[in-house]
Amino acid sequence: MGKLKQLASQTFIYGLSSIVGRLLNYLLVPLYTRVFVPEEYGVITELYTYVTFLMILLTYGMETGYFFFSKTENNSDKVFSTAATSLFTTSSLFVLIGLVLTPWLAEILDYSSHENFISFFVIILGLDAFTSIPFARLRQQNKALKFGVFKLINISINIGLNLFFILYLPKIGKYDSDFGVGYVFLSNLIASGVTLLLFLPDFFKVKYSFDFSLLKKMFIYSMPLVISGLAGMINEFFDRVSIKFFYTIPDTVTNANDYILSELGIYGANAKIAVLMTLFIQCFRYAADPFFFSNKGSKDFNALFANVNKYLWLFGLFIFLGIMFYLDIIKHFIRDTYWDGLKVVPYLLIGHLLVGMVYLQSFWYKLSKKTVYGIYIFLIGSVVTICLNYVFVPKFGYIACAVANVVCYIIMLIITFLWGRKYLPCKYDFKNIILYTVLAAGFYFLSLYLENLLVNTILLLIFAVVVLLRENLYSLIKARIKTLLKK
């Protein structure tokens, strides 16, 4: 349990900064959904979807490559400086080329009247891609506190500027309604710039030495991760693209573009309700990379890996029940004009949990340097996602996007698990995993029938008690509390 406590502790530290920061950031969603109409919020949803895809290309797996080679190479500073130099070069080229091509990109994406939106995103992408490697270095060095502080500064500046632009400027008559959602992007740009400035002292402390042969090895290791990462983003964000390109426009609609952006905005706003699951998985991922790479080769690694799988699934089920049991309260997080999309929330929650499970199972090919398997797995998932969206979105709308997401990740999880058994054989506690899953599903469907918040609270407590007792977590927590009281 010692190493599990270490992983839980690191997840908590990363989670504290990420959850506090992201929750503050997500508190902007009620503001956005009240200030911007759905088609305006759809612009935010669409452009940030493209950002996710492009970030994978711009970082080209250097973070994971850095984690791997910082453990296998004698000089970790050389690994960092090689990765940082490479990212600085490619990010700078991207910004220069992107700014030149801005008018052309704006025309393709139908933002000709707002070319500045595209310019903002080009620079944001360049800055965030470059700072990804110093953030990775903080994780590799277990400097979770500094990591969290920098993340919180970034988010605080972003939130503060959003409030300034959207709430204060209208009061003094300086708000430009035509610029509108551009204030959201401008706030992000300034926050990303400040983050780069925060890292400047760290860059000057490193003794730089660029090793082309090392970079080549990092490329060979990371390129399959880039391809699988892109395929993974198709699985995760192709739903937004599907809404824009596969949707059936009703005959009564006069402005097709506004209708599509409105539907995209409704879907994107409801996706934000799944924030706690997203945050939990993100926090886990921050801690998992350095944790598993540093524990590679230990004699109890397989048992440790099996336990982590079980507890990740368990906590995910608890979060799912917590959100769905209190959805009638949580839905006020967004404006009532967006509530028509609440039906996608349970599918999105399960989808995000499955993303975390697929990510965890992927460590078998990362640790064994068989990253090419990631390409096969995620390409299969991409084909499933594209096919399901293409066939069902025109008929069923955005609910088909959410269901397709779940189906895709179930298939990917099964494939990843079966292939991984050869390289990372573990004795999983399937008996309890199935029991908890059936119990959570039963409680969820019971709550749909009863529709009572008090009953839902009792059901959630019963689920928590069953888990605590069966996993012997109650006695561990009790012993920990006694230890703390003695101190």
BAFI-375330 format. One record per residue: x, y, z of N, C-alpha, C in turn; residue in three letters. Coordinates in steps of 0.05 Angstrom, whole numbers, plus 5000, padded with zeros to 4 digits. Layout:
<recs>
XYZXYZXYZala...
</recs>
This chain:
<recs>
501649765000500050005000501750255000met504350235007506050465008506250614982gly506650464960506850604934504150704925lys502050564932499350674925498850934939leu499850954964499551204979501151424966lys503551354956505151544942503751654917gln502551474901501151554877498651724885leu497251634906494951794915495752064925ala497952074939498952334949499652524927ser501052414906501852584884499452674868gln497552484865495052554851493552774866thr493652764893492252964909493653234905phe496353244906497753494903497253624876ile497553454855496953554828493953634826tyr492353464839489453504838488653754853gly489953824875489254064890489454304872leu491754334858492054564841490254544817ser490054304805488454274781485454304787ser484554184808481654194815480954484822ile482454604841481854884848481955064824val484155034809484555204786482355154765gly481954904758479954844737477154914746arg476554864771473854934781473455244779leu475455394786475355684783474955754753leu476355614737476155654708473355584698asn472355354707469755264698467455444709tyr468055594730466055784740465556004720leu467256024700466756214678464556114660leu464055854660461955744642459255864648val458355884673455756024678455856314667pro458156444669458356714659458056714628leu459456534615459356514586456556454577tyr455256254590452656174580450456374586thr451056574603449156794608449757044592arg452257074585453057314569452857254539val453657004531453656934503451356754496phe450156794473448056614464449356354455val447756134452448955874445450755884421pro450056034400451756034376454456174380glu454456364399456956494406458756304423glu457456164441458955974457459955744440tyr458455694418459255484399461955554386gly462555814383465155894372467355814391val466955854417468955774437469355474436ile467155324436467355034435468854934410thr468255054387469554964362472555024362glu473255264368476055344365477855194386leu476855154410478455004430478654704422tyr476754604406476954334396479354304378thr479754504360482054494342484654524357tyr484554674379487054714395487954434406val486054274415486754014426488253844406thr487253834381488653684360491453794355phe491654054352494154174344496254154366leu495454154391497354134413498853864412met497453654403498853394401500953404379ile500353534357502353564335504653734344leu504153944358506254134365508054034388leu507053864405508753754426509953484418thr508953364397509853104385511052904404tyr509552864426510352654445512852704461gly513852954462516353014476516052984506met513653024517513352994546513852704554glu512552514541512952234549515752144542thr516752244519519552184511521452284532gly520952514543522652634563522652464589tyr520252374597520052204621521651944617phe521351824593522751564588525751604588phe526751794573529651814569531051954592phe529552104608530852224632531552004652ser530251764649530951534666533051354654lys533251354628535151174615537851314608thr537851574606540251724600541651814626glu544251844625545751924649545352224655asn544952384635544852674638541952764632asn540352814653537552894649537453184639ser539453354646539453624635539753624605asp541353434595541753414566539053334552lys537653154565535053064554533153304553val533053454575531353684577532053894556phe534653964555535454184536535054094507ser535453844501534953754474531953774467thr530253684485527353694480526453984479ala527454154497526554434498527454584473ala529954534464530854664439529254584415thr528554334414526954234392524154364392ser522854374416520254494418520254794412leu522354924422522555214417522655274387phe524255114373524555144344521955104329thr520654874335518154814320515854994328thr515755074353513555254362513955534349ser516355624347516855884335516155884305ser516955664291516255644263513255634259leu511855484277508955464275507655744278phe508555904297507356164301507856344277val510256344266510856504243509256424219leu509156174213507556074190504556124194ile503656064219500856104225499856384222gly501456574231500756864228500556944199leu502456844183502356904155499856794141val499056554150496756414137494156484150leu494156664170491656724184489256794167thr489656974147487357044130486156804115pro487856634106486956384092485556204111trp486656154135485355984155482656094164leu482556354167480056484176477856444155ala478556454129476656414108475656124107glu477455934111476655654111474755584134ile475355694157473755634181471355814184leu470955994164468656174164468856384187asp471256484191471756694211473056934198tyr472356984173473657204158473257474172ser471057514186470457764200471957774226ser473157554234474657554260477357414257his478957514239481657394235483257404260glu482757604277484357624302483957384320asn481657254319481257014335483256794327phe483756764301485656564292488456634300ile489156894298491856984306492356934335ser490356984352490656934381491256634386phe489756464372490056174377492756074367phe493756184345496356104335498556164356val498456394368500456474388500056314414ile497556274422497056114446498155834443ile497755714420498655444415501755424416leu503055624404505955634405507055654433gly505855834449506755874477506255624494leu503855504491503155274508504855024500asp505454994474507054774465509854784477ala510955024477513755054487513855014517phe511855124532511955094561511154814571thr510254644552509454374561511954224571ser514254274560516654124569517654214596ile517754474603518454544631516454444651pro513854444643511854324661512354024666phe513153894644513753604647516253564665ala518153744663520553724680519853754710arg517953924716517053954744515853694754leu514353564737513153314744515253094747arg517153094729519352894731520952924756gln521353174765522853234789521153224814gln518653144811516753134834516353404847asn516453614832516053884843513053954838lys511353804851508453834847507454104857ala508654214878507754464889508254694870leu510754704859511354914839509654884814lys509254634806507554574783504754694788phe503654644812501054734819500855044820gly502955164832502955454834502855584807val504555484789504655604762502055564747phe500855324750498255274738496155464749lys496155504775494155684787494555974779leu497056054776497556334766496356364738ile496956174721495856184694492856204694asn491556034710488656034710487456284723ile488856384744487856624758487956864740ser490156894724490357114705488157094684ile487756854674485756804654482956884664asn482356784688479656854700479457154706ile481457264718481457554724480957724700gly482357664678482057814653479257774641leu478257524643475557474633473457654647asn473757654674471857824690472158114683leu474758204680475258484673474058554646phe474458394626473558454599470558434596phe469358214608466558154603464658294623ile465558334648463858464667464458754672leu467058824673467759104680467559294656tyr468559204633468659384609465859484601leu463759304603461059414596460159634615pro461059624640460159824660461360104654lys463760104641465060364635464760434605ile463060274592462460344564464660284544gly466560094551468760034534468559754521lys466359624526466059344516465259354486tyr466759204470466159184441464558934436asp461958954431460258724428460958564402ser462058704382462958564358465258374363asp466958464382469358294390468358054406phe466458094424465057884439466857674451gly466657434440468057204451471157234447val471957434432474757484428476157554455gly474557664473475757724500476557474515tyr475057254510475756994522478556904512val478956934486481456844473483757034481phe483257294482485357484490486257424519leu484457364536485157294564486957054565ser486356854549487956614548490756674538asn490956844517493456914505495357054526leu494257244541495857384561496757194583ile494957014592495656824613497956634604ala497856544579499956374568502556514566ser502456774559504956934558506256964585gly504657014605505657044633506856784642val505656554635506756294643509556254632thr509956334607512656304595514656484611leu513856714619515556894634516356774661leu514456624674514956494699517156284697leu517356164674519355944670522156054661phe522256304654524856404644527156364663leu526856414690529156354708530056064707pro528155874704528855594703530455534678asp529755664656531255614631534155694633phe534655914648537356014651539055844669phe537855674686539255504704540355244691lys539355194667540054944654542554974637val544354784639546754784621545954654595lys545754804574544554704549546654554533tyr545754324522547354164504545454014486ser545454074461543653944442544953694431phe543453474433544453214423542653114402asp543453134376541753054354541152754355phe543052594362542652304363540552234384ser540652374407538652334428535852424418leu535752654404533252754393532052544374leu533752424358532852224339531551984354lys532851904376531751684391529051754404lys528952004413526452104425524252114404met524952194380522952204358521851924353phe523751734350522951454344521151344366ile521751414391520051314413517351464413tyr517351724407514951884411513151894388ser514151854363512351884340509951704340met510151444348507751284351505751404371pro506751534392505051654411503551894399leu504852034381503652264368501252164351val501751954335499651844318497351744335ile498051594356495951484373494551714388ser496051924395494852154408492852294390gly493552334365491752454346489252284342leu489752024340487451844338485651864363ala487051894386485551914411483952164412gly484952384401483452634401481152624382met481452464360479152414343476952284359ile477652084375475751944392474452134412asn476052314423475052484444473552734434glu474452844412473353104403472053104376phe471952864363470652864337467752914338phe466652884363463752944366463153234359asp464953414367464453704360464653744330arg466553614318466753644289464353524275val463353304285461053164273458553354274ser458253494296455953674298456053884277ile458453984270458754194250458354084222lys459253844216459353754189457253534182phe456253384202454453164196451553224204phe451053444217448453504228446353544205tyr443953454210441753504192440353764199thr440253954181439054214186436054194181ile434254264201431354254196430554454174pro428454394160427554564138426654834147asp425854854173424855104183427155304191thr429655204191431855374199432755554176val432955814181433756004160436756054159thr438056034183440956084184442255824194asn443355664175444455404182446855434200ala448655624194451155654210450455724239asn448555904244447855974271446555734286asp444955584271443655344283445755144292tyr447755094274449854894281451454994305ile452255244304453755354327452155344353leu449555384351447855374375447855084386ser447454884369447554604378450254534389glu452354634376455054584386455454714413leu454354954417454555094442453154944465gly450754844459449154694478450654434487ile451754294467453254054473455754114489tyr457154324481459654394495459154484523gly456954634528456354724555455754494573ala454154304563453454064579455953884584asn457753884565460253734569461753844593ala461454094599462854214622461754104649lys459354004649458253884674459853644682ile461053514663462653274669465453354679ala465753604689468353714696469753544718val468353454738469653314760470953054750leu469652914732470852664721473352744705met473052944689475353034672477653114690thr477153264711479253354729480653124743leu478952934752480052694766481952544748phe481152494723482852354704485352514698ile485052774694487352944688489352944711gln488352964736490152964759491652694761cys490252484756491452214757493652194736phe493152304712495052284690497652444697arg497352674710499652834718501452664736tyr500252524755501752364774502752104763ala501151984745501751704736504251684719ala504751874701507051854683509651824699asp510452014716512951984731512851744750pro510451684761510251474781510851204769phe509651134746510050874734512750844721phe513751054709516451044698518551004719phe518151124743520151104764519950834778ser517650704778517250444791517550214772asn518250264747518550054727520749864736lys520149604735522149404743522049314772gly520449444788520249364816518749094818ser519348934838518248664839515248654843lys514148864855511248864860509749034840asp511049094817509849274798507149174787phe507048924780504548814768502148824787asn502648754813500548774833499749064837ala501749234838501249524841499449624818leu500149544794498749634770495849544771phe495449294779492649184781491049334801ala492149404824490749554845490049834835asn491849964821491350234811489050224792val488850024775486649994757483949984772asn483949814793481449784808480650044821lys482550184834481850424849481150654831tyr482350664807481650874788478750834779leu477950594774475250534766473250584788trp474050514813472350564836471750854840leu473851024841473451304845471851424822phe472251324798470751424775467751364778gly467051124788464251054792463051234814leu464551294834463551474856462951754845phe464751854828464352114816461952114798ile461651904782459351874765456751894781phe456551734802454151734818453652004832leu455852124841455652384854454452604836gly455352604811454352804792451452744784ile450952494777448352424766446152434788met446852374813444852384835444052664841phe445752864835445153144842445053314817tyr444453194794444353334769442253564769leu440053514783437953724784438953984798asp441053954814442254194826444554294809ile446254104800448554174785447854314758ile445554244747444854354721444554654721lys444254774745444055064746446755194742his448855034739451455124732451455264704phe449555174687449255304661446455414659ile446055594640443455734637441355534627arg438855584634436755394627436355354597asp437255554581436955524552438855294541thr440655194558442454984550441654714561tyr439454704576438754454591437754234572trp437054294548436154084530438353874525asp440853954530443153774526443853604550gly442353614572443153474596443153164592leu441653074572441552784567444252664559lys446152834551448752724543450652684566val449952804589451852814612452652534622val450852334626451752074636453651934616pro453151964591454851834571457651964571tyr457752234574460252374574461852304599leu460552264622461852194646463151914643leu461651724634462751454630464951464609ile464651624588466651644567469251744579gly469151954596471652054608472951854626his471351704641472551494658473851284641leu472651204619473851004601476451114589leu476551374584479051504574481251454594val480651494619482651444640483551154641gly481750974638482450684639484150604615met483450714591485050654567487850764571val487951014581490551134586492250964605tyr491050874627492450704646493450444634leu491750314619492450064606494650104585gln494950344574496950404553499750394564ser500150384590502850384601504450134593phe503049914587504449674580506149714554trp505149864535506749904511508650134513tyr508050324532509950544536512450444551lys512050274571514250174587515949964572leu514649824553516049614539517149714512ser516949974507517950104483516549994458lys514049904461512549804438510249994432lys511050254430509050464427507450444400thr508550284381507150254356504350134360val504049974382501349864388499350074394tyr500250304404498450524410497150624384gly498650614362497650704336495250524328ile495750264330493650074322491150104338tyr491450134365489250144383487550404378ile488950624376487550874373486450914345phe487750794325486650804298484050644296leu483950424309481450264310479250434323ile480050564345478050734359477050964341gly478951074326478151294308476251204286ser476750974275474950874254472150824266val472050704290469450664303468050924307val469451124318468351384324467251524299thr468851534278468051664253465651524241ile465651264240463451114228460851154243cys461051134270458551164286457451444284leu459251644284458251924282457051974254asn458451874234457451924206454751794202tyr454251564213451751424209449451534226val450051594252447951644271447451944278phe449452114275449152394282446952524264val446952484238444852604222441952534231pro441652294242438952204250438352274279lys440252254297439752284326440952534338phe442652684324443752924335446052874354gly446453064372448953044389448852814410tyr446452704415446352474433447952234421ile447952214395449452004381452452044385ala453352294387456152354392457052244419cys455452284439456152194466456151894468ala454151764456453951474457456351344441val456951464418459151364402461751374418ala462051584434464451614450464851384469asn462651304482462751084501463350814487val461950764465462450514450465350494441val466350714430469150724421471150644443cys470850764466472750714488472450444501tyr470050334500469650054509471249864491ile471049904465472449734446475449764450ile476350014453479250064456480349944482met478749964503479549854529479849554527leu478049424514478149134511480649044495ile481149184473483449124456486049174471ile486249404484488649474499489249274521thr487049194535487349004557488348724547phe487048634526487748364515490548354505leu491448564490494148564480496248604503trp495448754523497348804545497848574563gly496048374563496348144581498948004576arg499948004551502447864545504848014556lys504848274556507148434564507048534593tyr504548544604504248634632502048464645leu502648204650500548024661500048104690pro497548154696496848234723494448064733cys494248034758491947894770489948104780lys488048164762486148374769483948264787tyr482848444803480748374822478048404808asp477548234788475148264771472548214788phe472748044808470347994824469248244836lys470948404849470048644862469448864842asn471048884820470649084800467849054788ile467048804782464448754770462248814791ile462748734816460748784837460249074840leu462349234842461949524845460649654821tyr461249554797460049654773457049604772thr456249354779453449274779451949434800val453249464824451949614846451549904837leu453550034826453350314817451150344795ala451050154776449050164755446250134766ala445949944785443349904798442450144813gly444150274828443450514843442750744824phe444150764802443650974783440850944770tyr440150704761437550664749435350694770phe435850614795433950644816433450944821leu435451104820435151394824433551524802ser433751414777432151524755429151464760leu428651244773425851164778424651314802tyr426251354823425251474847425251784846leu427251894833427552184831427252334858glu428952254877428852374903431752424913asn432352674920435052744927435852614953leu434052584972434752454998435452164993leu433852024977434351744971437051724956val437551904938440151904923442551934942asn442252104962444352144982444851884998thr442651755005442951495020444351285002ile443551274977444751084959447751134955leu448451384953451351454950452851374975leu451751424999453051345024453351045026leu451250895017451350605018453650505000ile453850624976455950544957458650594970phe459050824982461550894995462250705017ala460350645034460750465057461550185047val460150085027460749815016463649805006val464450014992467150014981469250035004val468650205024470550245046470949985061leu468649835066468849595081470149365066leu469349325041470449105025473349145018arg474249395015476949455008478749495033glu477449475056478949515082480049795083asn478749985069479750255070478950395096leu476750305108475850425133477950405155tyr479050165158481050115179483650275173ser484350295147486750445139486350745146leu483950855139483451135145483351185175ile482150995190482051015219484851015231lys486550835222489250815232490851075225ala490351175202491751425193490951655211arg488351675217487351895234488551875262ile488751625273489951585299492851675299lys494251605278497051685276497351995276thr495652125261495752415259495052545287leu493152425301492352535327494552505348leu496052275346498352235364500552445360lys500852535335502852735329502053005341lys
</recs>
